[in-house]
Amino acid sequence: MSYDATDMAILRLLSENAMQSAGSVGRALGLSQPTTWRRIRKLREDGVLAGQRVDLNAEALGFGVTVFLGVKLATKGRVSLEDFERAVTAIPEVQTVQHVLGLYDYRLRVVARDLSDFERVLRRRIMTLPGVGDVEANVLLSEERLPGPLQDPAS
């Protein structure tokens, strides 16, 4: 699929605030509401806009620690990747599960109230999952959300 500069501008605006109406996006770009709505609908139909999400402030909800875990499965033959994924996604503190290529098989984003709470989650929930071998933890110190600009792949 090919998208023009207007489509890319719509995507940039929606990536900043997905709750915007087609009218407000159109006003920002000098387009009519119906034209903007048709373009947004087409982007959804093409699968470019895959949904909307709300970012929760974990710290405001009492989760003061975020840890990235690298998990290497001990026995890939005996435990399927699907079994591990199914089990790890059932843990509420695990926010994201990424199957990666490299030193570890998975990268997890885990939130906890504090380090003691994280240790409990690690020992009682994560280390007891099927096939878990080596685990490396990296505690998040700070995070800035700086989304990169959307580029037209052809340019």
C-alpha positions as CSV (number, residue, x, y, z in Angstrom):
1,M,0.0,0.0,0.0
2,S,1.1,3.5,-0.7
3,Y,0.2,6.4,1.6
4,D,0.6,10.1,0.8
5,A,1.8,13.0,3.0
6,T,-1.8,13.6,4.3
7,D,-2.2,10.0,5.4
8,M,1.2,10.3,7.2
9,A,0.1,13.5,8.9
10,I,-3.1,11.9,10.1
11,L,-1.1,9.0,11.5
12,R,1.2,11.4,13.3
13,L,-1.7,13.3,14.9
14,L,-3.5,10.1,15.9
15,S,-0.3,8.6,17.4
16,E,-0.1,11.7,19.6
17,N,-3.7,11.4,20.7
18,A,-5.8,8.5,19.4
19,M,-8.9,10.0,21.0
20,Q,-9.1,12.9,18.6
21,S,-12.2,13.2,16.5
22,A,-11.9,13.2,12.7
23,G,-13.1,16.8,12.8
24,S,-10.3,17.9,15.1
25,V,-7.7,16.0,13.0
26,G,-9.2,17.5,9.8
27,R,-9.1,21.1,11.3
28,A,-5.4,20.6,12.2
29,L,-4.7,19.6,8.6
30,G,-7.0,21.9,6.7
31,L,-9.3,19.0,5.7
32,S,-13.1,18.5,6.0
33,Q,-14.4,16.2,8.6
34,P,-15.9,13.7,6.0
35,T,-12.6,13.6,4.0
36,T,-10.6,13.0,7.2
37,W,-13.1,10.3,8.4
38,R,-12.8,8.5,5.0
39,R,-9.0,8.5,5.2
40,I,-9.0,7.2,8.8
41,R,-11.5,4.5,7.9
42,K,-9.3,3.4,4.9
43,L,-6.2,3.3,7.2
44,R,-8.2,1.1,9.6
45,E,-9.4,-1.2,6.8
46,D,-5.8,-1.5,5.5
47,G,-4.7,-2.5,9.0
48,V,-2.4,0.5,9.4
49,L,-4.5,1.7,12.4
50,A,-4.7,-1.5,14.4
51,G,-6.6,-0.1,17.4
52,Q,-6.6,2.5,20.1
53,R,-5.1,2.2,23.5
54,V,-4.9,4.1,26.8
55,D,-1.5,4.5,28.5
56,L,-1.9,4.1,32.3
57,N,0.4,5.9,34.7
58,A,1.7,2.9,36.6
59,E,3.3,5.0,39.3
60,A,0.1,6.9,40.0
61,L,-1.6,3.5,40.4
62,G,1.0,2.5,43.0
63,F,3.5,0.6,40.8
64,G,6.8,2.3,41.5
65,V,9.1,-0.2,39.9
66,T,9.4,-1.3,36.3
67,V,11.8,-4.1,35.4
68,F,12.8,-5.4,32.1
69,L,13.6,-9.1,32.2
70,G,15.5,-11.1,29.7
71,V,14.3,-14.7,29.9
72,K,16.2,-17.6,28.3
73,L,14.2,-20.9,28.2
74,A,16.1,-23.8,29.6
75,T,14.6,-26.5,27.4
76,K,13.1,-25.4,24.2
77,G,12.3,-29.0,23.1
78,R,10.3,-30.0,26.2
79,V,8.3,-26.8,26.7
80,S,6.8,-25.1,23.7
81,L,7.0,-21.4,23.2
82,E,3.2,-21.2,23.2
83,D,3.1,-22.9,26.7
84,F,5.5,-20.3,28.1
85,E,3.7,-17.4,26.4
86,R,0.3,-18.6,27.7
87,A,1.6,-18.9,31.2
88,V,3.6,-15.6,31.3
89,T,0.7,-13.5,29.9
90,A,-1.5,-14.7,32.7
91,I,0.7,-12.9,35.2
92,P,-0.9,-9.5,35.8
93,E,2.3,-7.7,36.6
94,V,3.8,-8.7,33.2
95,Q,2.9,-5.8,30.9
96,T,4.5,-6.9,27.7
97,V,5.9,-10.1,26.4
98,Q,8.3,-9.9,23.4
99,H,9.7,-12.9,21.7
100,V,13.2,-11.7,20.6
101,L,16.3,-12.9,18.8
102,G,19.6,-12.7,20.7
103,L,21.0,-13.7,24.1
104,Y,17.5,-14.2,25.5
105,D,14.4,-15.8,24.1
106,Y,11.9,-13.3,25.7
107,R,11.9,-9.7,26.9
108,L,9.3,-8.9,29.6
109,R,8.2,-5.6,31.0
110,V,7.2,-6.2,34.6
111,V,5.7,-3.6,37.1
112,A,5.7,-4.0,40.8
113,R,4.9,-1.8,43.8
114,D,8.5,-1.8,45.0
115,L,11.6,-4.1,44.8
116,S,10.3,-6.4,47.5
117,D,7.1,-6.9,45.5
118,F,9.1,-7.5,42.3
119,E,11.2,-10.1,44.1
120,R,7.9,-11.9,45.1
121,V,6.7,-11.8,41.5
122,L,10.0,-13.0,40.2
123,R,10.4,-15.9,42.7
124,R,6.8,-17.1,42.9
125,R,5.4,-16.4,39.5
126,I,8.1,-16.0,36.8
127,M,10.8,-18.4,38.0
128,T,8.1,-21.1,38.3
129,L,7.0,-20.9,34.7
130,P,7.5,-23.9,32.5
131,G,10.9,-23.9,30.8
132,V,12.4,-20.8,32.5
133,G,16.2,-21.0,32.6
134,D,18.4,-17.9,32.8
135,V,16.9,-14.5,33.8
136,E,18.4,-11.1,33.7
137,A,16.8,-8.1,35.3
138,N,17.2,-4.4,34.4
139,V,15.4,-1.9,36.6
140,L,14.0,1.1,34.7
141,L,15.5,4.4,36.2
142,S,13.7,6.8,33.9
143,E,11.7,6.8,30.7
144,E,10.9,9.5,28.1
145,R,8.4,8.9,25.4
146,L,9.7,10.4,22.3
147,P,8.0,8.7,19.4
148,G,10.0,8.9,16.2
149,P,8.6,10.6,13.2
150,L,6.6,8.4,10.8
151,Q,8.4,8.1,7.6
152,D,7.1,7.0,4.2
153,P,9.2,3.8,3.6
154,A,9.6,4.9,0.0
155,S,11.3,8.1,0.9
